[in-house]
């Protein structure tokens, strides 16, 4: 891809066996890419790097599976629809955008991290997703979260620096790392009943826990 292109269009291509590199510079000014349209692509075998650009719109089209990570961080995306994608083989990196709307479509599995921190989300619905490697939703303006079908989070879950008044964990049964909920000023209590949390809970002093693990030291919360 040339550095001055603003649109990346895959047209009639049906499969990409390896990686897609459309990322901008690693330092300094961002790349010029603004729109990505996967056209007729149904499968990407490797990673998709589109970070550090000025992307406002991504059309995933017919894609059902991405074998590696999707990295769309450091762009200006406001809404995104994953449509037919059921499985992401590693991480989904969407942090540092301007997201207000996310539609996970028919997605069920994200093997690695789902990174949505530093966006403009006020609510989110995880729909049919059942498994996530780790989850970062910190530094949004969230007032509600619908965890949908999620039962398993392999590592940490970050919900701090939002505006949550309550947290309903839904069907989540396992969190493999630290649960961070501090700096949600309206959150006065949290109930962890029925969840196996393998590490500790980072909470503000005004949040009272019920059936939660021990409170973390500051080293775990930073």
Protein Blocks (a to p, Z undefined) as FASTA:
>chain_A
ZZkbcbdcekjafbdfbdcdfbdcfehjddfbfbdcekjafbdfbdcdfehiabfbdcek
jafbdfbdcdfehiabfbdcekjambdfbbcdfehiabfbdcekjafbdfbacdfehiab
fbdcekjafbdfbdcfehiabfbdcekjafbdfbdcdfehiabfbdcekjafbdfbdcdf
ehilklmbdcfehiacfbdcdddfklccehiacdddfklmZZ
